């Protein structure tokens, strides 16, 4: 699944999963994305102690909404603990990372614009494990991303 028809929903507007991506201790249910979508929406479950390494998304603005558990975010130079009901804004080009705190998985929704972040997740999910660093770098370059550090930890 690459670009479309990821932009699908029922006649009543309810979104449901149209794909999944798994990597780095993250399981992402893709609810909206693709060439015709105005933005990407994914619900992500993050395993304890794992998450996204510090990276830059040069062409995307993001909002994270935490719904379960606790996460530690790195946004620029700031470290922020986020719990259910919290929202984290990451502007395009700002270094960011997150990891799940505690002993249970955390859950959050990611909304990013313009729509394309789901394709980055799918491309990473397609890589064989263990990941070859050159393959990861190629995916990052293809989707205007740059990994710049490790997963943020407490």
Beta strands, then each sheet from edge to edge (+ up, - down):
strand 1: 19-23
strand 2: 26-32
strand 3: 40-46
strand 4: 51-57
strand 5: 61-68
strand 6: 70-75
strand 7: 78-83
strand 8: 87-90
strand 9: 96-101
strand 10: 106-113
strand 11: 145-151
sheet 1: 1+ 2- 3+ 10- 5+ 8-
sheet 2: 7+ 6- 9+ 4- 11+
end
